[in-house]
Amino acid sequence: MKTSLSSIELSIITKELQSIIGAKIDKIYDIDEEMLFMLHIPNTGKKVLRIVPGKFIFLSDEKESSEKPSSFCMALR
């Protein structure tokens, strides 16, 4: 199992996350081990930042789940 990021992977993640500079968090969802941050980016629109710690992080255009937020997420809001 891979336990670290290569410099190429880190470079790609950094470039992708540059697009969310200045974004505001609208909502947060905690689904099993996954965190979803609903972002509003000025002059761009809405994006979803999906994070599964230790596995992946990426930006998406759509939220796949409509589950009710946990009490942890409600406290963060």
Secondary structure, 3 states (H helix, E strand, C coil): CCCCCCHHHHHHHHHHHHHHCCCEEEEEEEECCEEEEEEEECCCEEEEEEEECCCEEEEECCCCCCCCCCHHHHHHC
